[in-house]
């Protein structure tokens, strides 16, 4: 084992990677990301969670929800994730990222630098997401106080070939995080 700059033990051969969790609002992306990050930190890995809501408030403040603005937001997050991952950090990214071409551009950025990138589809159906409605978005949309809700009245293009698809109806967030961890372990990244 080697020691990281923060004094944590890092398994031999461990390197950075981006784990991109995409799915509808209230699908469980952030909850899964937090469980995964906690486990990875406990194992001594350097981890950063780039939460979509936090990035929107700070790095992408002022952007709206047009296709162009959503693409800009995703590209900004993708750049930060790639830089972190290229420098040995496991970047866990729970972001809706509704458009396939935006996610593909992020994947290509990672490929160009030789940085591992794993797209995980948190494949929770819209009906389940609307029941969870963690932020009240679905209720606001149903009441006519919100338009442009991804998966309802704005498009969501699910990944066609994700590294992993999680059915959160049949597993807990911890089990979903364990599934993502297993993919990272199988690839020799943890």
CORQUIZI-V118509 format. One record per backbone hydrogen bond with DSSP energy under -0.5 kcal/mol. NH is the residue of the N-H (numbers start at 1). CO is the residue of the C=O. E is the energy in kcal/mol with one decimal. If there is no record, write none. Layout:
BEGIN
nh->(NH;NH)
co->(CO;CO)
e->(E;E)
END
This chain:
BEGIN
nh->(2;4;7;10;14;17;18;19;19;20;20;21;21;22;22;27;32;33;34;35;36;37;38;39;40;41;42;43;44;45;47;48;50;50;51;52;55;56;57;58;59;60;61;63;70;71;72;73;74;75;76;77;78;79;80;81;82;83;84;85;86;87;87;88;89;90;91;91;92;92;93;93;94;95;95;103;104;105;106;107;108;109;110;111;112;113;113;114;114;115;116;118;120;120;121;121;122;122;123;123;124;125;128;129;130;131;132;133;136;140;141;142;143;144;145;146;150;151;152;153;154;157;158;163;164;166;167;168;170;176;177;178;179;180;181;182;183;184;185;186;187;188;189;190)
co->(10;8;4;2;11;89;116;17;91;18;118;19;93;20;120;24;28;29;30;31;32;33;34;35;36;37;38;39;41;40;45;90;48;92;49;94;51;52;53;54;55;55;58;60;66;67;68;69;70;71;72;73;74;75;76;77;78;79;80;81;82;83;84;85;84;46;17;89;48;90;19;91;92;21;93;99;100;101;102;103;104;105;106;107;108;109;110;110;111;110;16;18;20;118;119;164;22;120;121;166;122;123;125;125;126;127;128;129;133;136;137;138;139;141;140;140;148;154;149;149;149;98;156;119;119;121;165;166;167;172;173;174;175;176;177;178;179;180;181;182;183;185;184;184)
e->(-2.4;-3.4;-2.1;-3.6;-1.8;-1.3;-2.2;-0.5;-3.1;-0.6;-3.0;-0.7;-2.6;-0.7;-2.7;-1.7;-2.5;-2.6;-2.4;-2.0;-2.8;-3.0;-2.3;-2.1;-2.7;-2.8;-2.2;-1.3;-1.9;-2.4;-0.6;-2.1;-0.6;-2.5;-1.0;-1.9;-2.6;-2.2;-1.8;-1.8;-0.6;-2.8;-0.7;-2.0;-2.9;-2.4;-2.4;-2.5;-2.5;-2.6;-2.3;-2.4;-2.8;-2.2;-2.2;-2.8;-2.5;-2.5;-2.5;-3.0;-2.8;-1.0;-0.7;-1.8;-2.1;-3.0;-2.8;-0.9;-2.9;-0.7;-3.3;-0.6;-0.6;-1.9;-1.1;-1.9;-2.5;-1.8;-1.6;-2.4;-2.6;-1.9;-1.9;-2.6;-2.6;-1.0;-0.6;-0.5;-1.2;-2.9;-0.5;-2.8;-3.5;-0.6;-0.5;-2.7;-3.0;-0.8;-1.5;-1.6;-1.9;-0.5;-0.6;-2.3;-2.6;-1.3;-2.3;-3.4;-1.4;-2.1;-2.5;-2.6;-1.8;-1.4;-2.7;-0.7;-0.6;-2.8;-2.4;-1.5;-1.2;-3.2;-0.8;-2.0;-1.2;-3.1;-0.5;-1.0;-1.5;-2.5;-2.6;-2.3;-2.0;-2.0;-2.6;-2.3;-1.5;-2.1;-2.7;-2.5;-1.4;-1.7;-2.8;-0.6)
END
